[in-house]
Amino acid sequence: MTWARHASPTLEQGRFAEARANERVHYAIQNRKAALTVACHSSDAQDCANLLAMLGLDTMDENGAISTPAE
C-alpha cells in the first residue's frame, strides 16, 4: 500500500528554509541580548572581551549581528 503525499517537495523545502531563517533571526536577537548583558556587567573592555569569547559570542557579521563561531 502506498501513501500519497499532499505537499510538494518544493513547498516543503520552502517551509524548512523559512523555519531555518526564523531560527537564525531568533538566535541573532538572543545572542545580541546576551552580549549586551555581558557588556553591561563587565568591569572593563578586556573583561567583556574575555566573557564574550567564553560564551562564543566574540564574532560579529557585517550587519553588526553577533554570531557563534559555529555559524
ROLUMKOL-550794 format. One record per residue (C-alpha): residue number from 1; x, y, z. Coordinates in nm, 2 decimals. Each point is the difference from the previous one (the first is absolute). Example, Ala and Ser with C-alpha at 12.3 -4.5 7.8 and 13.67 -1.06 7.14 Angstrom:
REM residues 2
+------+--------+--------+--------+
! baba !      u !      v !      w !
+------+--------+--------+--------+
!    1 !   1.23 !  -0.45 !   0.78 !
!    2 !   0.14 !   0.34 !  -0.07 !
+------+--------+--------+--------+
//
This chain:
REM residues 71
+------+--------+--------+--------+
! baba !      u !      v !      w !
+------+--------+--------+--------+
!    1 !   0.00 !   0.00 !   0.00 !
!    2 !   0.14 !   0.34 !  -0.09 !
!    3 !  -0.06 !   0.33 !   0.16 !
!    4 !  -0.08 !   0.31 !  -0.20 !
!    5 !   0.19 !   0.31 !   0.09 !
!    6 !  -0.20 !   0.31 !   0.02 !
!    7 !   0.28 !   0.26 !   0.01 !
!    8 !   0.24 !   0.05 !  -0.29 !
!    9 !   0.38 !  -0.03 !   0.07 !
!   10 !   0.04 !   0.37 !  -0.10 !
!   11 !  -0.26 !   0.11 !   0.25 !
!   12 !   0.16 !  -0.21 !   0.28 !
!   13 !   0.35 !   0.14 !  -0.08 !
!   14 !  -0.15 !   0.35 !   0.01 !
!   15 !  -0.15 !  -0.07 !   0.34 !
!   16 !   0.33 !  -0.14 !   0.13 !
!   17 !   0.20 !   0.30 !  -0.14 !
!   18 !  -0.25 !   0.24 !   0.16 !
!   19 !   0.03 !  -0.18 !   0.34 !
!   20 !   0.39 !   0.01 !  -0.02 !
!   21 !  -0.01 !   0.37 !  -0.08 !
!   22 !  -0.24 !   0.06 !   0.29 !
!   23 !   0.23 !  -0.19 !   0.23 !
!   24 !   0.31 !   0.20 !  -0.11 !
!   25 !  -0.19 !   0.32 !   0.07 !
!   26 !  -0.11 !  -0.13 !   0.34 !
!   27 !   0.36 !  -0.10 !   0.09 !
!   28 !   0.14 !   0.33 !  -0.12 !
!   29 !  -0.24 !   0.19 !   0.22 !
!   30 !   0.08 !  -0.23 !   0.29 !
!   31 !   0.38 !   0.03 !  -0.05 !
!   32 !  -0.02 !   0.38 !  -0.02 !
!   33 !  -0.19 !   0.02 !   0.33 !
!   34 !   0.25 !  -0.23 !   0.16 !
!   35 !   0.29 !   0.21 !  -0.13 !
!   36 !  -0.16 !   0.32 !   0.13 !
!   37 !  -0.06 !  -0.16 !   0.34 !
!   38 !   0.37 !  -0.11 !   0.02 !
!   39 !   0.11 !   0.35 !  -0.11 !
!   40 !  -0.21 !   0.17 !   0.27 !
!   41 !   0.14 !  -0.23 !   0.27 !
!   42 !   0.36 !   0.00 !  -0.10 !
!   43 !   0.26 !   0.19 !   0.20 !
!   44 !   0.20 !   0.11 !  -0.31 !
!   45 !   0.05 !  -0.06 !  -0.37 !
!   46 !   0.24 !  -0.29 !   0.05 !
!   47 !  -0.24 !  -0.17 !   0.25 !
!   48 !  -0.29 !   0.05 !  -0.26 !
!   49 !   0.21 !  -0.15 !  -0.28 !
!   50 !   0.10 !  -0.30 !   0.21 !
!   51 !  -0.35 !  -0.07 !   0.11 !
!   52 !  -0.14 !   0.03 !  -0.35 !
!   53 !   0.27 !  -0.23 !  -0.13 !
!   54 !  -0.09 !  -0.26 !   0.27 !
!   55 !  -0.36 !   0.02 !  -0.10 !
!   56 !   0.09 !  -0.04 !  -0.37 !
!   57 !  -0.14 !   0.35 !  -0.07 !
!   58 !   0.32 !   0.16 !  -0.12 !
!   59 !  -0.07 !   0.03 !  -0.37 !
!   60 !  -0.22 !   0.25 !  -0.18 !
!   61 !  -0.13 !  -0.01 !  -0.36 !
!   62 !   0.00 !   0.29 !  -0.24 !
!   63 !  -0.34 !   0.12 !   0.14 !
!   64 !   0.13 !   0.01 !   0.36 !
!   65 !  -0.19 !  -0.31 !   0.10 !
!   66 !   0.19 !  -0.22 !   0.24 !
!   67 !   0.03 !  -0.36 !  -0.11 !
!   68 !   0.15 !  -0.31 !   0.15 !
!   69 !   0.32 !  -0.14 !  -0.16 !
!   70 !  -0.19 !  -0.31 !  -0.12 !
!   71 !  -0.22 !   0.21 !  -0.24 !
+------+--------+--------+--------+
//
